[in-house]
């Protein structure tokens, strides 16, 4: 088991979402440079200035590439510090390095946060080599407790980086699962709609064949109905391509649509009170779009009931025009601890809107409360 865990750690790839250097990184380097200048001015017990300059550059420079090239940053920084310590040992130089070099803890953290398994293992070996040389030959004799503390600082930084890395990995996995569940539900609804259309096509075809000989004109009408249903079916099939469907019992009935959104309204006795209004052109929507409007409204109302404290009304407005449908849900409650833009329910809602070629936004309202807005094309053309 231990061997398998080590192999898994060694084969761990780099995270794919490592951010590039930005203003905060430059601000960090500037702050450490200022700290170093203050130490040079105020402290007297320092090593020779050339060694101080090399040590500071060895720490500050690699910080800018600690996420994109963590192993290179660690190798350059700790490798240079190791050379500096060896020079100090061979020349007998007295004095300490700057305290700002403790920023190497950031590199130890970044190595395990952003590096691959191989990079983390290799970089840790470089760090421990430098730490051993420093504690054994450079620093004044220290006690066992101080030696353990020296190793513990760097190992803790590495462990913290690994912990945050795996926490982020678990969160990304949960987000992917939320998106997959939304894809499966959307595919299921599209599948049921297609099954409904195909059933109608089959019935009309049977009727047309039965009356073709005696009433040819009625057979032509049946063919027109079949043509219209087949066109709708092809549209829905284009939407379902690429979306996996979970194996569940099929319901040969249309899914809830915009008309059913009105059923989400409540009377004045239920808190919060849900008010629904429908405006504009809402006929002949794609079944997938109608179902999405209903599901988004239903999920948003559920979130408001769970997380919007002291909310009185929850207003739901659906507005349609010739090209798109807009859904807006607002409440006036104060946010509870669980109501956050990064919630997995919101991830699923955003995924559903994106699959249908629309947009989704959720966040605090301008004055008070929470606002959800989704805009979907009438045809539900997926991206």
N, C-alpha and C positions, 0 to 999 in steps of 0.2 A: 504493500500500500504506500509506504514512504517513497519507494522508488518511482511508483507511478505518479505521485504528487510532484516529485522533483522533475520528472520528465515533462509533466504538464506545465510546470512553471518555466522550464527551459524553453518550451515551444510557444509560450505566450507571445502573441504578436503585439505590436505597438497599437495604442488607441488610434482610431482613425480621425478623431475630432480635435487633435492637438492645435490650439490657437497659435498663430504667429506672433512675433513680438509686436507690442503696441505701446501707447503712451505710458502705461503703468510700468512697463519694464524700464523705459528710459528714466522715469521718475525714481524707480528703485535704485538704479545705477547712480543717478545724480545724488540721491540721499546718502548712499554709501560712500561716494566720493567726498561729499561734504563732511561726513563723519570722520573719514580718514584724515582730511586736512586739519580738523579740530584736534585730533589725537597728535598729529605731528607737531602742532604748535604747543600743546599743553603738556605733553608727556616728555620725560627726560630719559626713561629707561628703555630706549628703543634700539633695535638692531641698526646696522649701517644703512644709510639712506638708499643706496642702490638696491639692496635686498628688499627694503620696504616697498620701493617702487615696483619691483618685479612681482612681489607677493600681492600687492593691491591689483595690479593689472591681471594677474592670474585669477583673481576672484571676480573682478568686475566685468571683464570682457565676456567670459563664458556665460554669464547670467542671461545675456540677450538671446542665447541659442539653447537655453536649458530645456525648452519644450520640443523644439523641432529636431535637435541633435543632442539628446541628453548624455549619451555615452561620450561623444567627442568633448562636450563641455566638461564632464567630470574628468576625463583623461587629461585635458589641457590644464585644468585648474589644479587638481591634486597632483598631477605629474610635475607641474612647475613648482608647487609647494614642496614636493619631495626633493627636487633638485636644490631648492633654496636651503632646505634643512641639511642636506648633505654638504653643501658649501659651508654652512655655518659650523658643522661638526669638524670639517677638515681644516678650516681656518681659525677655529676657536673664537668666532665672533660672539660677543656678549650682547645682551639686550633681547627684548621681546619683539614679536611682530605686532602689528596693529590689531586691536580687538575687532575691527571691522572685517577681518578675515573670517570671523565666525559666520559670515554669510554663506560659507561653503555648506552649511546645513541646508540651505535652500537647494543647492545642487544635489545633495543626497536625497532630498524629498522628490525633486523633479525626476531623478533617475528612475525611481520606482513608480512614479505617477505616470510618466510619459514614455518610458523606455520599454523595449521588448524584454522577454525573460532572459535572453542571452546578454543583452546590454546591461540589465540590472545585475546579473551575476558577475560579469566582467568588471563593471564599474565599482561594485562593492569590494572586489579584490583590490582595486587601485586605492580606494578610500582606506581600507584596513591596513594596507602597506604603509601609506603615509602616516596614519594614526600611530602605528606601532613604532615607526622611526622617531616620530615626534615625542611620544611619551617615554620611550626608552633612552634616547640619546640627547634630546634637545632640552626638554623641560627639566627643571630642577627636580630632584628626587621627590616623588609623590607617594602617597599612601595607596594601599590596595583599593580603598574606597574611592579615591580620586581617579585612579586608573579605570575602575569599573564605570564611574560616572562619565569619563571621557568617551569610552566606547558606547555607553548607553545613549548619549546625546545623538550621535550619528545613527545608531540603530533605530532610535525612536523616530528620527526624521524619515528614515527609509520606510519604517513600518507605517507611519502616518501616510506617506505617499501611496503605499500599496493599499491601505484601507480605503482611502478616498477613491483610488482607481477602481477598486472592485465595487464600491458603492455606486459609482457612476455607471459601471458596466451593468449592474443589476437594474439600475433605473432605466437605462437604454433598452434592456431586455423587456422590462415591463411596458415601456412605451411601444415597443414593437408588437408585443402581445395585444395591447389595446388596439393598435391599428389593425392587426390581423383579425381580431374579433369583429371590428367594425366592417372590414372587408367581407367577412363571412356572412354577417347579417345582411349587408347590402346585396351580396350575391344571392342569398336565399330569397330575399324579397323580389329581386329581378327574375329569379328562376320561377317563383310562384306566379308572377305576372305572365311570363312566357308560357307557362303551362296552361294558364287560363285562356290565353289567346289561341293556343294550339287546339285546346279542347273545342273552342268555338269554331275553328276552321274545320275540324273533323265533322262536327255536327252539320254545318252548312254544306259540306261536300256530300255527306250521305243524303241530306234532303234534296240537294240539287240532282243527284243521280236518280233519286226515286221519282222526281217529277219531270225529268228532262223530256221524256217521250210525250206526256200528256200536256204539259204546260211549259213549252220552251222559254217563254218570256220570264217566267218565275225562276227558271234555272239560270238565266242570265243575271237576274238580281242576286241570286245566291253566289254567283261567281264574283260579282262586284263586292259583296260583303267579304268573301274569302280574300280578295285582293287587298282590301283595306286592312283586314286583320293580319294578313301576312306581312304587309309593310310595317305595321306596328311591331310585329314579332321580330322582324329583322332589326329594327331600331333597338329593341331591348337586348337582342343577342349581341349586337355590337358593344353594348355597355357591359355585358357580363363577361366578355372575353378577357382573360387574364386575371379574373377574380376567382379565387378558390371558394368552393361551397362546401360547408360541413355536411356530413351525412346525417340528415334529420328528416323526419317525416314531412312530405310535401303537402301543402295546403292548396287545393285547387280553387283559390278565391283571391280577389284583388286585395292588396295590402291597404292599410289606412292611408288616406290622402289628406288634401287640404280641407275637404269638407268635414273630416273628423276632428280637425283642430278645434272647431267650435265646441266639441264635446268636452274639451279640457277645461272649459270655463266652470266656475263654481259660484254658488250663491253667496250672499253677504255674510252668512253665518260661519263659513269656513275661513280660517286664517292661515296664510294670507289669501286674500280674495283674488281669484284669477279672472281677468277680463280679456276677452278675445275679440278682435275686430278684423274683418277681411275687407280689403279694398281692391279695386281694379279688376283686371282680366285674369281670372284664375281657372278658366275652363281649358280643356284640352292640354293639360300639363302632361309631361312624361310621367308614367306611374312611379318611376324611380324618384323623380323630383318631388312628387306629391308625398310619397312615403317618407322621404328625407325631411321635408318640412314638418311633418307630423312628429317624427322621431326626435328632431332637434328641439322642437317646442316642448315635447314631453320630458326630455332629459333636462332642459333648462328649468322647467317648472319644478321638477324633482330637486334639482340643486338649490333652487331658491327656498324651497320648504326646509331643506336640511341645513343650509348654511347662512341664510339671510335672517339675522336676528332682528326682531321688531319690525319686520316688513309688513305693511298693510296691504297695498295692492301689488299684484304682478300683472303687468300689461303685456299682452301678446298681440302683435300687429303683423298681418301678412298682406303684402302689397304686390300686385302683379301688373306687368305691362307687356308690350309685344315681344320683348326679348328676354326678360328675366323676372325672377320672383325674389322679393326681399322679406326676410323674417327678422323681426326685432322683438326681443324680450327684455323688459326692464323691471327692476324692483327698487324699493327705497330702503332696504334693510342695511344694517351694518354688517361688515364681513366677519364671519367666524373664523376660527383658526384653520379649518380644513378647506376654506374657499380660496383657492390659489390658481392663477392662470396655468400652472404647470400640471394640474391634476390630470389623471389618466382619462377621466370622463370627457374632459375638454379635448384631450388628444384624439379620442375616438370621434368626437363631433367634427373636429377640424379635418380629420382623415376622410370622413364621409362627404363633407362638402368638397374637398379637393378631388375625390374620385369622380364627382359629377361635374367637374369643371368650374366650381364656384369658389367663393372666398368665405372665410369665417373669422370672426374676431370676438373676443370676450375679455372684459376688463371692467375696472371701476367706471361708473358713470361720471358725468361732468360735475354734478353737484353731490349726489349721494346715491349709494346703492350700487347695483351691478347691471351691466348692459351686455347683451349677447346679440350679435348681428350676423346673419348669413345671407349671402346673395348667390342664387343659383340660376343658371340658364334654363329656360323653359324646356329645352330638349334634353337636358342632363347629359350633354356630351362629355365623356370622361377625358381627362388629360392623358 
